[in-house]
Amino acid sequence: MTLIERSFRERIVLVGVVTWPHSLDEVEASLDELGLLVDTAGADEAARVVQARDSLDPATFIGSGKAAELHRLCEQVDADTVVFDDELTPAQQRNLEKLIGRTAIDRTAVILDIFAQNARSEEGKTQVELALLRYRLPRLRGRGASLSQQAGGIGTRGPGETQLEVDRRRIMRRIAKLDAELRQLGATRRTQLRARRRGAARTVSLVGYTNAGKSTLLNTLTDAGVLVENRLFATLDPRTRRLELPGGEVVLCSDTVGFVRKLPHQLVESFRSTLEVVSGTDLLVHVVDASAADPEAQMDAVRSVLGEIGAGDVPELVAFNKADRAPAASERLRATHPGSVALSALTGEGGPELLAAIGAALRASDRTLELLVPCERGDVLAALHRAGEIVEQRDAGDMLAVRVRLDEQGRHRFAEFAAATRPDRQEAT
């Protein structure tokens, strides 16, 4: 069962807290996004509360007086659940539920619920279950010795083991099992990634804020037939398709899960193997919704997650999408981000410019290396075939001139054979 029941549309009260250095506008924008998340999860916003505080209350997050006021508001609007925009500690969650008489959850719980609805593949379902268990483990509740369990016999008398401890141990075992499964899936995915890097095709990953239009763009560029919906986190499982560039080059283009502000740490950890597709790619196409209220903040949120998964140094091409909806904003953003492109994934406007920019960016970061290998070093040639893709091979006197595409590790490994470093290069060529 997911965190928000879906047999009816629940009525939700949203709660945000303004603390330094954040402003009221920032909190309101975050609550607007939380409202969209709640709607995606299958509930309706009944009211919202914004409180300004010098610091968060460690016991109740908003203070007991505000909690009592929130209880009265929930009675007035007939709310079923209260959702807080920031993550609650287990103690704060328990205390709030006692004071307001309703379920209290946070943004993390809503996002996890949406992921649970949208997971389709076995790997995606495993990743979501693992994230949910990691979130729920510290929130287990028991009723003390009233749930004690014990068997008869010497050594078993006393209070025994509480149901809470049994549940915690059961969840820990399940987490360990899911972790092992994902490690195995991750190893398989890394093997596939290494094979792709050695192959002729370069790799491009579409990244961006959720609902920025990545899946629509993949469909427009490759006729991928990927699910497209105007809602948050419609795509969880990555899709990879062949994409032909104007110069005739063929690349592999992957769609990825969208990011969001305050993306739960549990999700980043659970989806790390999937996100390795991003960290191992040749080029990131950062798709930005030009019609969003604050596209710069969305870009910062995406880049923060990219840094967390080790993809902060991957070359990036910014593509401002939905130019048909916000032409002035897209041109303004394009002017402030040199090298970016503006387009509409829905109409295809700007598509040729994007493809040309992808080709130029890939050529600028080409991994092709010119090597001079002694003819008698068949072992080196065999190792080059295993480590990368040999683009061209020709005789050069007592040497073989080899153009090979290698990753960074391969370039270091075969650096001694680089043509530019060999003193006999002139004679050999």
KAQUISUL-V946419 format. One record per pair of residues at least 24 apart in sequence whose C-alpha atoms are under 6 Angstrom apart, sorted by the first residue. I is the first residue (numbers start at 1). GAP is how many residues later the second one is. If there is no record, write none. Layout:
i=I gap=GAP
i=I gap=GAP
This chain:
i=2 gap=111
i=3 gap=110
i=9 gap=34
i=10 gap=33
i=11 gap=33
i=11 gap=34
i=11 gap=35
i=11 gap=68
i=11 gap=69
i=12 gap=32
i=12 gap=33
i=12 gap=34
i=12 gap=67
i=12 gap=69
i=12 gap=70
i=13 gap=33
i=13 gap=34
i=13 gap=35
i=13 gap=69
i=14 gap=34
i=14 gap=69
i=14 gap=70
i=15 gap=33
i=15 gap=34
i=15 gap=35
i=15 gap=69
i=16 gap=34
i=16 gap=69
i=17 gap=33
i=17 gap=34
i=17 gap=35
i=18 gap=34
i=19 gap=34
i=19 gap=35
i=41 gap=73
i=59 gap=33
i=60 gap=32
i=60 gap=35
i=60 gap=36
i=71 gap=29
i=90 gap=49
i=108 gap=156
i=127 gap=143
i=127 gap=144
i=131 gap=135
i=131 gap=136
i=131 gap=139
i=186 gap=87
i=198 gap=190
i=198 gap=191
i=199 gap=190
i=201 gap=49
i=201 gap=50
i=202 gap=49
i=203 gap=48
i=203 gap=49
i=203 gap=78
i=203 gap=79
i=204 gap=49
i=204 gap=77
i=204 gap=78
i=204 gap=79
i=204 gap=80
i=205 gap=48
i=205 gap=49
i=205 gap=79
i=206 gap=49
i=206 gap=79
i=207 gap=79
i=208 gap=50
i=208 gap=78
i=208 gap=79
i=209 gap=49
i=209 gap=50
i=209 gap=51
i=210 gap=48
i=210 gap=49
i=212 gap=76
i=212 gap=77
i=216 gap=129
i=217 gap=128
i=245 gap=110
i=259 gap=43
i=261 gap=40
i=279 gap=31
i=279 gap=32
i=283 gap=32
i=283 gap=33
i=284 gap=32
i=285 gap=31
i=285 gap=32
i=285 gap=33
i=286 gap=31
i=286 gap=32
i=286 gap=33
i=287 gap=32
i=288 gap=32
i=288 gap=33
i=289 gap=32
i=290 gap=30
i=290 gap=31
i=290 gap=32
i=290 gap=40
i=291 gap=35
i=367 gap=38
i=367 gap=39
i=368 gap=36
i=368 gap=37
i=369 gap=34
i=369 gap=35
i=370 gap=32
i=370 gap=33
i=370 gap=48
i=370 gap=49
i=371 gap=30
i=371 gap=31
i=371 gap=46
i=371 gap=47
i=371 gap=48
i=372 gap=28
i=372 gap=29
i=372 gap=45
i=372 gap=47
i=373 gap=26
i=373 gap=27
i=374 gap=25
i=375 gap=24
i=375 gap=25
i=396 gap=32
i=396 gap=33
i=397 gap=31
